[in-house]
Amino acid sequence: MEKINIPDELFRLKIKELAEEVRIKFAKKGLADIFDILSETAFLIRKPLDIEGLSGFITHLDKRFIVYLNSSFTLGHERYTGAHELYHIIYNEGILKKEKIFLDKQKHKEEETKADVFAAEFLMPEDYVKEIFYKFVNVDKKEIKPKHIVRMHNFFKVSYKAMLKRLIQLNLCSLNKYSELIDIASLENKDKLQSLTKEEGYSINLIVPSKENYIPKEYLIYIKANYENKKISYNELEKTLDFIGLTPEELGYVENKI
């Protein structure tokens, strides 16, 4: 279990309670999709970034959260990252206000682990995963095949790998099957996974990068207002705009070096 980063059961159950509370809170507002929820709680930016290993981050600026998701990753991975950042918004506000961004993952290792477990619990609720499993798969845990994972991960709109780990965690798939089942999710076998997905009657949207460019209009208004009110420096303005492919000059700002 440790080899594939599946948490201790007691630890998981504590985080499960948090995820359920948050899910109910947003359901009362009519919000269920992770992107809609993030748009409600923060400035959500989805944009492809050519930075290896960076699937997303969150920062806090003038009483607002800004969540940046790298749409160069697959859509399923991006949604999981979004749920991970949602945990930080709700439970790590103090740290973010102080440090602005989670740069030192070792320093906040426990919170990072909690955020990962929260993402799984939030996107793949235990009871509902079991209900859908017995409805659309319903085979012995030793008989699970890639096609079964495909059915499940498309239903919950997460990555193939995240769904496989979740099924093992909930004892719906044998741990001994992991190496066999994860092979098709490798970069080398992406064509096989895409073919299998189509054979099962699903779109390949979840297993390819969306390359989405989503920047809320409020973001620019917000950043400009902060600069004009001298709440951020020209250098901070420059760095912030660089993330969305703009420069201060394009917005009519020129650095005053006096």
C-alpha positions in Angstrom: 0.0 0.0 0.0 2.8 2.4 0.9 4.4 1.7 -2.5 1.5 3.3 -4.4 0.9 6.0 -1.7 -2.4 4.7 -0.3 -2.9 6.3 3.2 -3.5 4.7 6.5 -7.2 3.9 6.8 -7.8 5.9 10.0 -6.1 8.9 8.4 -8.3 8.5 5.3 -11.5 8.3 7.2 -10.7 11.6 9.0 -10.1 13.3 5.7 -13.2 11.6 4.2 -15.3 13.5 6.8 -13.8 16.8 5.7 -14.5 16.1 2.1 -18.1 15.2 2.8 -18.7 18.4 4.7 -17.2 20.5 1.8 -19.2 18.6 -0.8 -22.5 19.2 1.1 -21.6 22.8 1.6 -21.3 23.4 -2.2 -24.1 21.1 -3.1 -26.4 23.5 -1.2 -25.3 26.2 -3.6 -26.0 23.9 -6.6 -22.3 23.4 -7.3 -20.9 20.0 -7.9 -18.2 20.3 -10.6 -14.7 21.0 -9.3 -14.1 23.8 -11.8 -17.4 25.5 -10.9 -16.5 25.2 -7.2 -13.0 26.7 -7.7 -14.5 29.6 -9.7 -16.8 30.3 -6.8 -14.0 30.3 -4.2 -11.1 31.8 -6.1 -9.9 33.3 -9.4 -9.5 30.1 -11.4 -7.0 30.2 -14.3 -6.6 27.2 -16.6 -3.7 27.6 -19.0 -1.1 25.3 -20.6 2.3 25.7 -19.0 5.5 24.2 -20.3 6.9 23.5 -16.9 7.6 19.8 -16.2 6.1 18.5 -13.0 4.0 21.6 -12.2 0.4 20.6 -12.4 -0.9 23.6 -10.6 -0.5 26.0 -7.6 -2.5 28.4 -5.4 -1.5 31.8 -4.1 -3.2 34.4 -1.9 -3.3 38.0 -3.0 -5.2 40.8 -1.2 -7.8 38.6 0.4 -8.4 36.5 -2.7 -7.1 33.1 -3.7 -5.8 32.5 -7.2 -5.7 29.0 -8.4 -3.7 28.2 -11.5 -4.2 24.8 -13.2 -1.8 23.6 -15.9 -3.9 22.4 -18.8 -0.9 20.7 -20.4 -1.8 17.8 -18.2 -4.7 15.5 -19.0 -8.1 16.8 -18.0 -8.5 14.0 -15.5 -5.3 15.0 -13.8 -6.2 18.6 -13.9 -9.5 18.0 -12.1 -7.7 16.1 -9.4 -5.2 19.0 -9.0 -8.2 21.3 -8.7 -9.6 19.3 -5.8 -6.2 19.2 -4.2 -6.0 23.0 -4.3 -9.5 23.3 -3.0 -8.3 21.6 0.2 -5.6 24.3 0.6 -8.2 27.1 0.1 -10.4 25.8 2.8 -7.9 24.4 5.4 -4.6 26.2 4.8 -5.7 29.9 4.5 -3.4 30.9 7.3 -0.3 29.4 5.7 -1.2 30.9 2.3 -1.7 34.3 3.7 1.7 34.1 5.3 3.7 32.4 2.6 1.6 33.3 -0.4 2.3 29.9 -2.1 3.2 26.4 -1.1 6.8 26.4 -2.4 8.3 24.1 0.3 6.4 20.9 0.0 8.6 19.2 2.5 7.9 21.8 5.1 4.1 21.2 4.6 4.4 17.5 3.8 1.4 16.6 6.0 -0.9 19.2 4.5 0.2 18.1 1.0 -0.7 14.5 1.9 -4.1 15.6 3.3 -4.8 17.6 0.2 -4.1 14.5 -2.0 -6.4 12.3 0.1 -9.0 15.0 0.2 -9.0 15.1 -3.7 -9.7 11.4 -3.9 -12.4 11.5 -1.3 -14.0 14.6 -2.8 -14.0 13.4 -6.4 -14.6 9.7 -5.8 -16.9 9.4 -2.7 -16.6 6.0 -1.2 -20.3 4.9 -1.1 -20.9 6.2 -4.6 -17.8 4.5 -6.0 -19.0 1.2 -4.6 -22.5 1.8 -6.0 -21.3 2.5 -9.5 -18.7 -0.3 -9.3 -21.4 -3.0 -8.6 -23.6 -1.4 -11.2 -21.2 -1.2 -14.1 -18.4 -3.6 -13.3 -19.4 -6.2 -10.6 -16.6 -8.7 -10.9 -14.2 -10.2 -8.3 -11.4 -7.9 -7.3 -8.9 -10.4 -8.8 -10.7 -10.2 -12.1 -10.5 -6.5 -12.7 -9.4 -5.5 -16.3 -8.3 -2.2 -17.8 -11.8 -1.8 -19.4 -13.3 -1.8 -15.9 -11.1 1.0 -14.8 -12.0 2.9 -18.0 -15.7 2.7 -17.2 -15.1 3.9 -13.6 -12.7 6.8 -14.3 -14.9 8.1 -17.0 -17.9 8.1 -14.7 -16.1 10.0 -12.0 -14.1 12.2 -14.4 -10.7 11.5 -13.0 -7.6 10.0 -14.4 -7.2 6.2 -15.0 -4.4 6.0 -12.5 -6.4 7.9 -9.7 -9.4 5.6 -10.3 -7.2 2.4 -10.1 -5.7 3.5 -6.8 -9.1 4.4 -5.4 -10.5 0.9 -6.3 -7.5 -0.7 -4.6 -7.9 1.5 -1.6 -11.6 0.5 -1.2 -10.7 -3.2 -1.7 -12.6 -3.4 -5.0 -9.4 -4.3 -6.9 -6.6 -6.5 -5.8 -3.3 -4.8 -4.9 -1.5 -7.6 -6.8 -3.2 -6.4 -10.0 -1.7 -2.9 -9.8 1.4 -3.5 -11.9 -0.6 -5.2 -14.6 -3.4 -2.6 -14.7 -1.3 0.5 -14.5 0.8 -0.4 -17.5 -1.8 0.8 -20.0 -1.7 4.3 -18.4 2.0 4.8 -19.2 3.0 7.4 -21.8 4.3 4.7 -24.1 0.8 3.0 -24.1 -1.3 6.1 -24.5 -2.6 4.9 -27.9 -3.7 1.6 -26.4 -5.6 3.4 -23.6 -7.2 5.8 -26.2 -8.3 2.8 -28.3 -9.7 1.0 -25.3 -11.6 4.1 -24.2 -13.2 4.5 -27.6 -14.1 0.7 -27.7 -15.9 1.2 -24.4 -17.9 4.1 -25.9 -16.2 7.0 -24.2 -14.6 10.2 -25.4 -10.8 10.4 -24.9 -11.2 14.0 -23.4 -10.2 12.9 -19.9 -6.9 11.2 -21.0 -5.5 13.9 -23.2 -4.4 17.5 -22.3 -7.3 20.0 -22.7 -4.9 22.9 -23.4 -7.7 25.0 -22.1 -7.1 28.8 -21.9 -9.5 30.1 -19.2 -8.8 33.4 -17.5 -11.7 35.2 -15.8 -12.2 38.8 -16.8 -12.2 39.7 -13.1 -8.6 38.6 -12.9 -7.2 41.4 -15.0 -9.5 44.0 -13.3 -8.3 42.7 -10.0 -4.6 42.8 -10.8 -4.8 46.2 -12.4 -6.6 47.6 -9.4 -4.0 46.2 -7.0 -1.2 47.8 -9.0 -2.9 51.2 -9.4 -3.7 51.2 -5.6 0.0 50.4 -5.0 -0.8 47.1 -3.3 1.7 45.3 -5.6 4.9 46.4 -7.1 5.7 46.7 -10.8 7.8 43.6 -10.5 4.9 41.7 -9.0 2.6 43.0 -11.7 5.1 41.8 -14.3 5.4 38.3 -12.8 1.6 38.0 -12.3 0.8 39.0 -15.9 3.6 36.7 -17.3 1.6 33.7 -16.1 -1.2 34.6 -18.5 1.0 35.7 -21.4 0.8 39.4 -21.0 3.1 42.3 -20.1 2.5 45.5 -18.2 3.3 47.4 -21.4 0.4 45.7 -23.2 -1.9 47.1 -20.6 -0.4 50.6 -20.8 1.8 50.5 -17.8 5.5 51.6 -17.8 7.9 51.1 -15.0 8.8 54.2 -13.1 12.5 53.7 -12.2 12.9 57.1 -10.5 
